Amino acid sequence: MSYSVRGGEPVVIEALRVRALPEGGYDHLLEFLRLYRDAVQMVVDRIWSINDRLSKRKLHRLFYNDLVSLGFRAHHTKEIYVYAESVVKSARSKNERKPTLRRLSARIDRYDYRLDLDSMTLTLKLHSDYEARLKLVASSERVEKFKSWSNYEMVVKCDGSGFWVSIYFKKAVKPLKPRTVMSIDLNFDNITIAVLTLDGKLLGLKRFKTPLRKILTHRIWVERTQKRYPRSWRFIKGVKKAVDRHGEKIRNISWDYAHKVGDLVAELASKRSSIIALEDLDKLRENNKKGKRFNKRLGLWIYRRIQFCIEYEARERGIEVVKINPRSTSSKCPRCGKKLAEYRHRVLRCRKCGFVGDRDVIAAINLYKKYMSKHPRCGVSGVAPNAPKHDENPSGVQGKGDDAMKNIKPHELI
Ligand SMILES: [Zn+2]
């Protein structure tokens, strides 16, 4: 899924990729795909020798008539020369030789196909007025949500296993007017969430356990096995099978967890009309302290996966997501900005003002402060939030009598 803002209106774009079975016009569809590939190749060959950048108008002038005379429809021709131009551009940027197209794949404009999601059929308009009818192979649950979206381009492909289509859908999302900020601190063993109002009041805290220790156990098993059979593990049937099995466990646990957290977080943010502030993981390298809190052995992919699901679910609900550089968020006092020192296990203390708080909660609140200082919506940036003081809330993770903010039991997530 991608997310873009056009003319001020945020749009969500998502592709439905499914297998498709031709019901009629199989031969013509195959013929079309071959013709299409050869036409793209013809355009590639001809513009390869031209060194100028070609505008759409110029491309149209150069190729429209030729392509139409091959039997293509007007919109086909545009897709063909635009695609050919992008192929050439990409090959040139990588200093490659002139590309030769082998795959059978065609991009089709929305004027050249009809999609009926109720009957799951797709009708393609091909060359020389031929048509092909395809049955989409997907469950009705999977396509249900797209019924309210609008479809635009699609790609049809043929490989050794048959035909595949990717249909692109878009949906305008009404951005929610944020009333609170939800900042999320990802760690090895927990995810800590703080919800604060725009003027700095802490509304609640929440903490989810992560299954990363479990994932790490599988990871370590795999590493050990690969070390024991450094060259041969791939070729010993039993070993390869066991490695694959652990790999699959890792994949399942991590996706399952990421989806659940994404859904829960987005629901919560929707109830609270929050903007979601995430740590910008790309900025992490310059930040050793936080780096240590992630497990290097696992790498960042799992955190990226969790963030991906949070963003995905949030944007579908019209919730804005921002990424904030996490530098020094876990080492500075949220009240006075001075450096914090270790006080107890996972608890930090400020030597200057005496503030004491849970390490992860501090990180989440500092993330919020960083967001607010960059986006001073209400002129309240710099106001110290009412972070929990150690005497009133030592662990700093209990909510304040708000149902939505109650801790979720770990077993629900793992
Ligand atoms: Zn302080």
Residues whose N, C-alpha, C, O or C-beta is under 5 A from the ligand:
A	BS01	ZN	C333 R335 C336 G337 K338 C350 K352 C353 G354 F355
